Amino acid sequence: MSGARVLLVDDEPDLRTSTAQALDLEGFAVQELAEAGRVLDLVSFGFPGVVVTDIRMPGMDGLTLMNRIHEIDRDIPVILVTGHGDVQLAVRAMRDGAYDFVEKPFSASQLAEIVARAADYRRLVVENRVLRAAAGQADDLEARLVGRSTAMIDLRRRIRTIGPSEADVLVIGETGTGKDLVARALHDLSPRAQRPFVAIDCAALPPALIESELFGHEAGAFAGALRPRVGKLEHARGGTVLLDDIASMPIETQGTLLHVIERREITRLGSNEAVPLDLRFMATSRMPLEEEVAAGRFRADLLYRLNVVTLTVPPLAARPEDVAPLFLRLVAEAAQRHRVEPPAPPPALVAAVAARDWPGNVRELRNAADRYALGLGIAEMPGEAEPPSRLAARVAAFEKREIEAALAAHKGAIRPVYEALGLSRKTLWEKMQKHGIDKTAFGAADEDE
């Protein structure tokens, strides 16, 4: 596939350069990278290319990089370059999702043939996603942010509206709700989609080095600064910066960040020269920042700069109808990720999952789905709501859970549900109306069968 994009990762400059030149002569658009971590800023759910990476590298190795890429999109082809002693490792990696591998020394034509096949595969994946969306099926955004509840439908609508804009965005939500996925989706829908997406964990930045990490420094700017360093903000030029958990940033640094957002320029430590930045800023917070402002821990002027648009990601407690179909989806994904046969959760289990509280939200539910897919069961979770005390209420709650679980298991199809529950079609419809159950929330078409 001539012109396809290739990210080439290798810490050996000579081999990286020669490989890039060979692929360039074959018509590929090659971008060379010496560090694996930089790839994660460049790939996205809609990335239209291939990653070729060496296995043995300092820092993040090729296998770890592959797993991190597949957390973003399982269908991005990753081709591993191996030494003679790594062939068995590469074969195991193919079982874990690597597209292919090539052993050193390799010919340029051999690698180009593998890359061409991988690029064709990726092109078909992306085209099929577009066709499914055009046919009215779930698009990429629905695949990434699962849920048929009103809250999730509204969230996806707002993301589609805001994504293509240049507006800075503040994403609020409880731990585990998927705030980072929302930020990624906004970036992928924007004109900056092919530029870097750099996520900065504000809680993990070392206080003594936070300004150097963000803004970079010149040689000699402080003790130990032996060479110039480009900061994370400058590295992201042309793309999007996500300030994750912005409330944890020291208030002293917030003033400098405010200056950067207002002027879209930085000054490296030890320099007097301003560097212009073409950036879109996003930030996430687990709590409303107005409370942090009132407590004196967050600058009000920085909040006003960040929240040009504010998106709130709903917790699972606010969309309980999404829990059963989401769990089934996560179990299927976990089975694919772990290369096991996908189990079929019985309706009673799905009903129990749907009835539980999930204070850790989607992250906690995903961990439960992983355990179930691996045959480890689902650990008992604290904080389950007390069942209704009256017998009639308990019976009604049980009936509703059983119907919802059966609908989830059969993806909203009515016939297998009433057959499995031993009901007539009319009785099932009456009970669904009584409990306010909508079959479209479980994947069925809107039209009656």
HELIX and SHEET records of a PDB file:
HELIX    1   1 PRO A   13  LEU A   25  1                                  13    
HELIX    2   2 ALA A   36  ASP A   41  5                                   6    
HELIX    3   3 GLY A   62  ILE A   72  1                                  11    
HELIX    4   4 HIS A   84  ASP A   86  5                                   3    
HELIX    5   5 VAL A   87  ARG A   95  1                                   9    
HELIX    6   6 ALA A  108  ALA A  134  1                                  27    
HELIX    7   7 ASP A  140  ARG A  144  1                                   5    
HELIX    8   8 THR A  150  ILE A  162  1                                  13    
HELIX    9   9 LYS A  179  ASP A  188  1                                  10    
HELIX   10  10 PRO A  207  LEU A  209  5                                   3    
HELIX   11  11 ILE A  210  PHE A  215  1                                   6    
HELIX   12  12 LYS A  232  HIS A  235  1                                   4    
HELIX   13  13 ILE A  246  SER A  248  5                                   3    
HELIX   14  14 ILE A  251  ARG A  263  1                                  13    
HELIX   15  15 LEU A  289  ALA A  294  1                                   6    
HELIX   16  16 ALA A  300  LEU A  306  1                                   7    
HELIX   17  17 LEU A  316  ALA A  318  5                                   3    
HELIX   18  18 PRO A  320  ASP A  322  5                                   3    
HELIX   19  19 VAL A  323  ARG A  337  1                                  15    
HELIX   20  20 PRO A  347  ALA A  355  1                                   9    
HELIX   21  21 ASN A  361  ALA A  373  1                                  13    
HELIX   22  22 LEU A  391  ALA A  409  1                                  19    
HELIX   23  23 ILE A  414  LEU A  421  1                                   8    
HELIX   24  24 ARG A  425  HIS A  435  1                                  11    
HELIX   25  25 LYS A  439  PHE A  442  5                                   4    
SHEET    1   A 5 ALA A  29  LEU A  33  0                                        
SHEET    2   A 5 ARG A   5  VAL A   9  1                                        
SHEET    3   A 5 GLY A  49  ASP A  54  1                                        
SHEET    4   A 5 VAL A  78  THR A  82  1                                        
SHEET    5   A 5 ASP A 100  GLU A 103  1                                        
SHEET    1   B 5 PHE A 197  ASP A 201  0                                        
SHEET    2   B 5 THR A 240  ASP A 244  1                                        
SHEET    3   B 5 ARG A 280  SER A 285  1                                        
SHEET    4   B 5 VAL A 169  ILE A 172  1                                        
SHEET    5   B 5 VAL A 309  THR A 312  1                                        
SHEET    1   C 2 GLU A 265  THR A 267  0                                        
SHEET    2   C 2 ALA A 274  PRO A 276 -1                                        
END                                                                             
